[in-house]
């Protein structure tokens, strides 16, 4: 992967071709990814603000620089450009009757990041239209959370030809055998395209029936129910959502619709986790970036565990060490850290 560094005005700086000794390029679908580069001190330029590659859609933000005189190396790291939206919160409150896709695109337009011009790409305005409301959340988190409810995501990519940063809403390709439009992709030990396989199932923080409480006191408080049990034993969770505002003149039905839409997004944090992680054999059967990419839905078959299911690629960790390229794929649901589990309770 060829890399080039840019200054804060997106103009080239530093070596024409960066020569890193080690690269970690951690691409994520439902959250912002990150990167790490190790370069010689002689290649470092203090003007470096971004790391660009024509081979990947991500643009790295230089946020941390660490130098050690033991080996005259500089370690550069940071989030990808989606994190730029973290500089802006959704305030004052945004209220809009629209799809989630349009809400996110309008939020990026209505709450611009200071000093950064972002071009919003054309998008397909699909999904359920409903009264929606957001206030106080960081813009990147709002977009990730809202789009995840529909298995969509967004990226901020840099167009080198025009010098512009773009905001793009997209959805990975369905490559399962249950569809007949795209080529199918199967990962399985039987296909010999999985190495160092780790399978995690975790229902310790799983709920399928939610009672969301909005504004109001006592018998006047608004409540909505989200029932995702679908015949399974019920696991109830109360969601305190007093932060969802009720406008003057809003009917009970209108407020409950806003509350319900927000509660559905909150409920997505309490899933029955199925997570599969492995090093992909990129030379056998299916080719990375040709046959599959981040966000694509593929078939997973693990005969030893009697598992067969469809799942999205939620993370691709690429590393280059001593010119050896390794690709680690993560499918399914993110495994929360102990802190994240406690925060959700």
LINLIN-V474330 format. One record per pair of residues at least 4 apart in sequence whose C-alpha atoms are under 8 Angstrom apart, sorted by the first residue. I is the first residue (numbers start at 0). J is the second residue. D is the distance in whole Angstrom. If there is no record, write none. Layout:
i	j	d
I	J	D
I	J	D
This chain:
i	j	d
0	52	7
0	54	6
1	16	7
1	17	7
1	52	6
1	53	7
1	54	7
2	16	6
2	17	6
2	18	8
2	50	7
2	51	6
2	52	5
2	53	8
3	11	7
3	12	8
3	13	8
3	14	7
3	15	7
3	16	6
3	17	6
3	50	6
3	51	5
3	52	6
4	11	6
4	12	6
4	13	6
4	14	8
4	17	7
4	47	6
4	48	7
4	49	6
4	50	5
4	51	6
5	9	5
5	10	5
5	11	4
5	12	5
5	13	8
5	46	8
5	47	6
5	48	6
5	49	5
5	50	6
5	51	7
6	10	5
6	11	6
6	12	6
6	46	5
6	47	5
6	48	5
6	49	6
7	46	7
7	47	7
7	48	5
7	49	7
9	49	7
9	162	7
10	162	8
11	15	8
12	44	7
12	46	7
12	47	7
13	17	8
13	42	7
13	43	7
13	44	5
13	46	8
13	47	7
14	42	6
17	38	8
17	42	7
18	38	7
18	42	8
19	36	6
19	37	5
19	38	5
19	39	7
20	36	8
20	37	6
20	38	6
20	39	8
20	320	7
20	321	7
21	35	8
21	36	6
21	37	5
21	38	8
21	318	7
21	319	6
21	320	5
21	321	7
22	34	7
22	35	6
22	36	5
22	37	7
22	317	8
22	318	5
22	319	5
22	320	7
23	34	5
23	35	5
23	36	7
23	316	7
23	317	6
23	318	5
23	319	7
24	33	6
24	34	5
24	35	7
24	316	6
24	317	5
24	318	6
25	32	5
25	33	5
25	34	6
25	314	7
25	315	6
25	316	4
25	317	6
26	31	8
26	32	5
26	33	7
26	57	8
26	293	7
26	314	6
26	315	5
26	316	6
26	317	8
27	31	6
27	32	5
27	293	7
27	313	6
27	314	4
27	315	6
28	152	6
28	153	8
28	293	7
28	294	6
28	312	8
28	313	5
28	314	6
29	143	6
29	144	8
29	147	6
29	151	8
29	152	6
29	313	7
30	140	8
30	143	6
31	78	7
31	79	6
31	81	6
31	82	6
32	78	6
32	79	6
33	59	7
33	76	7
33	77	6
33	78	4
33	79	5
34	59	7
34	76	6
34	77	6
34	78	6
34	79	7
35	74	7
35	75	6
35	76	4
35	77	7
36	74	6
36	75	5
36	76	6
37	72	7
37	73	6
37	74	5
37	75	6
38	42	7
38	43	7
38	72	6
38	73	5
38	74	7
38	75	8
39	43	7
39	71	6
39	72	5
39	73	6
40	66	8
40	71	5
40	72	5
40	73	5
43	47	8
43	73	7
47	61	7
48	60	6
48	61	5
48	62	8
49	58	7
49	59	5
49	60	5
49	61	5
50	58	6
50	59	5
50	60	6
50	61	7
51	57	7
51	58	5
51	59	6
51	157	8
52	56	7
52	57	8
52	58	7
56	156	6
56	157	8
57	79	6
57	80	7
57	154	8
57	155	7
57	156	6
57	157	8
58	79	5
58	80	5
58	155	8
58	156	6
58	157	6
59	77	7
59	78	6
59	79	4
59	80	6
60	76	8
60	77	5
60	78	6
60	79	6
60	80	6
61	75	6
61	76	6
61	77	5
61	78	8
62	75	8
62	76	6
62	77	5
62	78	7
63	74	8
63	75	6
63	76	5
63	77	6
64	73	7
64	74	6
64	75	5
64	76	7
65	73	6
65	74	5
65	75	7
66	71	7
66	72	6
66	73	5
66	74	6
67	71	6
67	72	6
67	73	7
68	72	7
78	82	6
80	154	8
80	155	6
80	156	7
81	85	8
81	139	7
81	154	6
81	155	5
82	86	8
82	139	7
83	112	7
83	139	8
84	107	8
84	112	7
84	137	7
84	138	5
84	139	5
85	137	5
85	138	6
85	139	5
85	140	7
86	112	7
86	137	7
86	138	8
87	110	7
87	111	7
87	112	6
87	137	6
87	138	6
88	110	8
88	134	8
88	135	6
88	136	5
88	137	4
88	138	5
89	93	7
89	106	8
89	110	7
89	133	7
89	134	5
89	135	5
89	136	6
89	137	6
89	138	6
90	134	6
90	135	5
90	136	8
91	134	6
91	135	8
92	132	7
92	133	6
92	134	4
92	135	7
93	106	8
93	132	6
93	133	5
93	134	6
94	130	7
94	131	6
94	132	4
94	133	7
95	102	7
95	130	6
95	131	5
95	132	7
96	128	6
96	129	5
96	130	4
96	131	6
97	101	6
97	102	6
97	127	8
97	128	5
97	129	5
97	130	7
97	131	7
98	102	6
98	124	7
98	125	7
98	126	6
98	127	5
98	128	4
98	129	6
99	103	6
99	126	7
99	127	8
99	128	7
99	145	6
99	146	6
100	104	6
100	122	8
100	123	8
100	124	6
100	125	7
100	126	8
100	146	7
100	168	7
101	105	6
101	124	6
102	106	6
102	131	8
103	107	6
103	141	8
103	142	5
103	145	8
103	146	8
104	108	6
104	119	7
105	109	6
106	110	6
106	138	8
107	111	6
107	138	7
108	119	8
111	115	8
111	116	8
112	116	8
116	163	7
116	164	7
117	163	7
117	164	5
117	165	5
117	166	6
118	163	7
118	164	6
118	165	5
118	166	6
119	165	6
119	166	5
119	167	6
120	165	7
120	166	6
120	167	5
120	168	8
121	167	8
122	167	8
122	168	7
122	169	8
126	149	8
129	256	7
129	257	7
129	260	7
130	253	7
130	256	6
130	257	5
130	260	8
131	257	5
131	260	7
131	261	7
132	243	7
132	244	8
132	257	7
132	261	8
133	141	8
133	243	8
136	140	7
136	141	6
137	141	6
138	142	6
139	143	6
140	144	6
141	145	6
142	146	6
142	152	8
142	153	8
143	147	6
143	152	6
143	153	7
144	148	7
144	264	7
145	149	8
145	264	6
146	150	6
146	151	5
146	152	6
146	153	8
147	151	5
147	152	6
147	264	8
148	263	7
148	264	6
148	267	7
150	170	7
151	168	7
151	169	6
151	170	5
151	171	7
152	168	6
152	169	6
152	170	6
153	166	7
153	167	5
153	168	4
153	169	6
154	165	8
154	166	6
154	167	5
154	168	7
154	169	8
155	164	7
155	165	5
155	166	5
155	167	6
156	164	6
156	165	5
156	166	7
156	167	8
157	162	7
157	163	6
157	164	5
157	165	6
158	162	6
158	163	5
158	164	6
158	165	7
159	163	7
170	294	7
170	295	8
171	292	8
171	293	7
171	294	4
171	295	4
171	296	7
171	311	8
172	181	8
172	294	7
172	295	5
172	296	6
173	178	7
173	181	7
173	295	6
173	296	5
173	297	7
174	178	7
174	181	6
174	182	6
174	183	4
174	184	6
174	291	8
174	295	7
174	296	5
174	297	5
174	298	8
175	183	5
175	184	6
175	185	8
175	296	6
175	297	5
175	298	5
175	309	7
176	183	6
176	184	8
176	298	7
182	290	7
183	297	7
184	285	7
184	290	7
184	291	7
184	297	5
184	298	6
185	190	8
185	297	6
185	298	5
185	299	6
185	300	7
186	190	7
186	192	6
186	193	7
186	297	8
186	298	6
186	299	5
186	300	6
187	191	7
187	192	6
187	193	6
187	299	6
187	300	5
187	301	6
188	192	6
188	193	6
188	194	8
188	300	8
188	301	7
188	302	8
189	301	8
189	302	8
190	284	8
191	280	8
191	283	8
192	279	6
192	280	5
192	281	8
192	283	6
192	284	7
193	277	6
193	278	6
193	279	5
193	280	6
194	277	6
194	278	5
194	279	6
194	280	7
195	277	5
195	278	6
196	275	7
196	276	6
196	277	4
196	278	7
197	275	6
197	276	5
197	277	6
198	273	8
198	274	6
198	275	5
198	276	6
199	272	7
199	273	6
199	274	5
199	275	6
200	271	7
200	272	5
200	273	5
200	274	6
201	271	6
201	272	5
201	273	7
202	270	7
202	271	5
202	272	6
203	271	8
204	269	6
204	270	7
204	271	7
204	340	7
205	234	8
205	269	5
205	270	5
205	271	5
205	272	8
206	233	8
206	234	5
206	235	6
206	236	6
206	269	6
206	270	7
206	271	8
207	226	6
207	227	5
207	228	5
207	233	6
207	234	5
207	235	6
207	236	8
207	269	8
207	270	8
208	224	7
208	225	6
208	226	5
208	227	6
208	228	6
208	233	6
208	234	6
208	235	5
208	236	6
209	224	6
209	225	5
209	226	6
209	235	6
209	236	5
209	237	6
209	238	7
209	266	7
210	222	7
210	223	6
210	224	5
210	225	7
210	235	8
210	236	6
210	237	5
210	238	6
211	222	6
211	223	5
211	224	6
211	225	8
211	237	6
211	238	5
211	239	6
211	240	6
211	258	8
211	259	8
211	262	6
212	220	7
212	221	6
212	222	5
212	223	7
212	237	8
212	238	6
212	239	5
212	240	5
212	241	7
213	220	6
213	221	5
213	222	6
213	239	7
213	240	5
213	241	4
213	242	7
213	243	6
213	258	7
214	220	6
214	221	6
214	240	7
214	241	5
214	242	7
214	243	7
214	244	7
214	245	7
215	219	5
215	220	4
215	221	6
215	241	8
216	220	5
221	251	8
221	255	7
222	255	7
223	255	7
223	258	7
223	259	6
224	259	8
225	259	7
225	262	8
225	263	7
228	232	7
228	233	6
228	234	8
238	262	8
240	258	8
240	262	8
243	257	8
243	258	7
245	249	7
245	254	6
249	253	6
249	254	6
250	254	6
251	255	6
252	256	6
253	257	7
254	258	6
255	259	6
256	260	6
257	261	6
258	262	6
259	263	6
260	264	7
261	265	6
262	266	6
263	267	7
264	268	8
266	270	8
268	343	8
270	332	8
272	331	8
272	332	5
272	333	7
272	334	7
273	331	6
273	332	6
274	329	7
274	330	6
274	331	5
274	332	5
274	333	7
274	334	7
275	329	6
275	330	5
275	331	7
276	327	7
276	328	6
276	329	4
276	330	6
277	327	6
277	328	6
277	329	7
278	325	7
278	326	6
278	327	4
278	328	6
279	325	8
279	326	6
279	327	6
279	328	7
280	326	8
281	285	7
281	286	5
281	287	6
281	326	8
282	286	7
285	290	6
285	291	8
286	290	5
286	291	7
287	291	6
287	292	6
288	292	5
291	295	6
292	312	8
293	312	6
293	313	7
293	314	7
293	315	7
294	311	6
294	312	5
294	313	6
294	314	8
295	311	5
295	312	6
296	309	7
296	310	5
296	311	4
296	312	6
297	309	6
297	310	6
297	311	6
297	312	8
298	307	7
298	308	6
298	309	5
298	310	7
299	306	8
299	307	6
299	308	5
299	309	6
299	310	7
300	305	8
300	306	6
300	307	4
300	308	7
301	305	6
301	306	5
301	307	6
302	306	6
302	307	8
310	330	6
310	331	5
311	330	5
311	331	6
312	328	7
312	329	6
312	330	4
312	331	7
313	328	8
313	329	6
313	330	6
313	331	7
313	332	7
313	333	8
314	328	6
314	329	5
314	330	7
315	326	7
315	327	6
315	328	5
315	329	6
316	326	6
316	327	5
316	328	7
317	324	7
317	325	6
317	326	5
317	327	6
318	323	8
318	324	6
318	325	5
318	326	7
319	323	5
319	324	5
319	325	7
320	324	7
335	339	6
335	340	6
336	340	6
337	341	6
338	342	6
339	343	6
340	344	7
